[in-house]
Amino acid sequence: MTPAADRYLAFEPLGSAGPVTVWIVVLAFVFLECAFVVGLFLPGDSLLVAAGVVLAAHGHEGGAWLLAAVATGVAVAGNQVGYLVGRYTGTRLLARKDGKMLNRANLDRAGAFLDRRGFWSIIVARWIPWIRTLAPMIAGAARMDNRKFIVANAVGAVLWVPALMMLGFYGAGALDGIPWVKHVVVVGAIAFFVIGTVLGLVRFRQEMRKPVDEAAEPSPGQL
């Protein structure tokens, strides 16, 4: 990394904190987004891009690929936890009356999406933020074959995590010759993630305060 880039990053809290912080944040958020309903409100896509951008600022190409590989495994494990949660508890307690995200309509749409696409829906769901969190739980509640789910889960994670993280890493790396632009990209990526997380947690708290919609359990489909 050039001296100019060092000067720019000296004022960036997460950038100065280093790759260890990036690893902790990425792995924790990826697992939460894939495993539990709170993940519905977390900015997983922007987190992966931001992580790649920060690691590019430190010049850690090998570390970026290693983190992408570990985060892929964590994403697989998170979805498997979500599947088991749905299998043993169902999804009835997810929907809230008058909820903006956690409502019967969204639950029904996610269930219909899985019914139509089956195996492929789990792969495609990785790229659809709110369905990404709901899909494993609905698949579990609908008793989708666990072996089929694991394969789709793994394929989806492999296509999702490295693609976004490397987009951030190599996209930011292409700006090495323009340090001030790279600094703006680093700050912007982190700011977008932080603001998105704060707003998401506020929305999650608001949703969970609303009463449960008892009639929102989707009927099992042919998954």
N, C-alpha and C positions, 0 to 999 in steps of 0.2 A: 504494500500500500504506500502511496506517495506521501511526502510530508504535508502537501496541501490537503490531501484527503484526511490525514491525521488531525490537522487543525479543525477541519469541518466537523469531524466526528467527535471531537473533544466536548462538544456542546450537546451531543445526542445521548440521553440517559441510557436507553436500551443498547445503543451501539457501543457505548463505553463499557456497559456491564459485561459484554462479551458473549461468546458462543454458549457458555454454560447456561446463562439465563435463557437464551433462545431455545436450547434443548428442553429445559424444564417447562417453559411456557407452551411450546409446541406439543410436546407429548401429553401434557395434562389436558390441554384444550381439545386435542384430537380425540382423546379417549372420552372426555365428557360429551363432546358433540355426537359421537357415534353410539354411546351407550345409554345416555339418560335424556329425559325430556328437556332439561335445561339447555342441552345442546341445540335445541330448536332455535334458540335466541343468540347463539354465539357465532361470530363471523369466521367460520372455519376456512373458507376459500381465501379471504384476505389475509388471514393469519399465515397460511402456507406461503403465499406470495411475499408477505412482509419478512418472513423468516429467511427466505432465499435472498432478499435484498440486503438484509443485515449481514448475513454470512458473506455475501459478495463484497460488502464494505470492508470486511476483515480479511478478504482474500482466502477464505477457507473452502476451496472447491471439494477436497476430499471429505471434509467435515459435513458439507452440504449434502453430498451423496449418501454418506453414512446416516445422517439424520433422516433423510428421505426414506432410507431402507427401514430404519427402526420405527419411524412414524407410520410407515405402511403396516408393519406388524401390529402396532398399537391400534390402528384403525380397524384392522381385522378383529382383534380381540374386543374392541369396543362394540362393534356391531354384533359380535357373538353374545356379549353380555345383554345387549338390547333385545336380541332374539329370545334369550332365556327369560328375560323379564316379561316379554309379551307372552311367551309360552305358559308361564306359571301364574301370571297375574292378569293377563288380558290387557285390554286397552280402555276399559270402561272409565277408569279414573282419570284418563288424560284430558278428555273434552270438558270444557267449562261453559256454563251458560253465559251467553253474550261475550264469549272470548273472541279476540281478534285473530289469534293464531290457533290456539287450542280450542277448536270448536267442532261441532258435529260435521259440518260441511267439509272442513279440511280433512278430517279423519276419514270420511266417506270417499273423498277424492283420492286420498292416498291409497285406501283399500282398493278402489276401482282400478287405479294405476297398476297395482300389483296383480290384480286379477287378470288384467288384459295382457300384461307382459310376462308374468311368471318369473322364470329364471333371469331373463334379461332386465327385468325391472330393478333387481337388486344392484346390478351393474350400473344402469343408467341413473339410479337414485343418488349415487355419489355426487352427481353434478347438479342436483336440484336441492338447494339448501334445506328447505323445511321437510321435504320428503326423505332426505338423507337420514334424518333422525327418526322419523316415524316408521320408515320401511322395515327395519329389523324387528321392531315391536309388533307390528301388524303381521309380519311373516310368522313370527313365533305364535301369536294368538291364533292365526289361521292354520297352524300345524303344518307349515311348509316343511318338506323333507329336509332334515338337518344337514345331510351330506350335500344336497344340492345347494342349500343356502350357503354353506361354508365355501364351496367352489365359487359361486357368484360373488360372495363377499370378498374373497381374496382377489379375484380378477378386478373387481371394481376398485379396491384399494390400490392395487398396483398401477392402475390407469390414472387414478385421481391424485394421490399424494406427490409422487415424483414430478408429474407434469406441472403442477402449480408451483412447487418449490423451485424447480429448475427454471421455470419461466421467470420467477423473481430473481434468481441468482444470475442467470446469463443475461437477462434484460438489464439489470443494474450493472453487470460487468462490462456491457457494451458502452457504458458511459464513463469509463475510467479516464478517458482523455478530457472530460469536462467535469472537473471535481464539484463545481457549485451545483450543476444540474443533478449529479449523483447524490449530493447532500439533500437537495430538495426531494428527490425520489425516496431516499431513506426516511426522512422526517415525515413525508406525506404518507408512506406505507404504514409506518408505525402509528401515526396519528389516526389514520382511518381505522386501524385495528382496535386501538384503545377506545376511541369514541364509540365504535360499533359494539364493543364489549360492554361498556357502561350502559349504553342505551338498551342493549339486549337484556342485561340483568334487571334493569328497571322494568322493562316490559314483562319479563318472566315473573317478577314479583307481583305485578298488577294482575296478570292472568291467574296466578295461583291463588289469589285472594277471592276469586269468583267461585261460586258454588259448582260442584260437579254436575255435569249433565248425565244423569243416570241412564238415559236412553241412547247413549252414543256408542255402545259396543257394536262394532261392525260384524256382520255375519261372516263365518269362515268361507273363503273362496277356494277355487281349485288351483292352489299354488303348487 
